[in-house]
Amino acid sequence: MRQPDLFDTNPQLDLLDEDRPALVYRADPQKVRLELQAVLAKAQAASSLPWSMEALRYHQTVFPQMSRWLPEDEAAQLCFAFAQEVERLLAA
């Protein structure tokens, strides 16, 4: 191990190894599917908004993002169903 340079303005640069392949995260589509279906089921079972407005905004942002891990047609169908439920609940 070499002695660190005390005058180096960015000692963290030594931690970067450009030859190392980048880590790639791949979500498990089945876990994503189950989580989205659970959120959708909660909305479908509710007669009034089951979340605070903050939590609703979270779900409206995250739901479509998570759906990107699924096949395109399935993602579109889940997002459409979720949007319909949100519209119904906001009108209630």
Residue pairs with C-beta under 8 A, 6 or more apart in sequence:
4 11
4 14
5 11
27 66
27 69
29 69
29 70
32 66
32 67
32 69
32 70
33 70
33 74
35 66
36 63
36 66
36 67
36 70
36 78
36 82
37 78
39 59
39 63
39 82
40 78
40 81
40 82
40 85
42 50
43 50
43 82
43 85
43 86
43 89
44 85
46 89
47 92
48 89
48 92
49 56
49 89
49 90
49 92
50 89
51 58
51 59
56 86
59 82
59 86
60 86
63 78
63 79
63 82
64 75
64 79
67 74
67 75
67 76
67 78
67 79
68 75
70 78
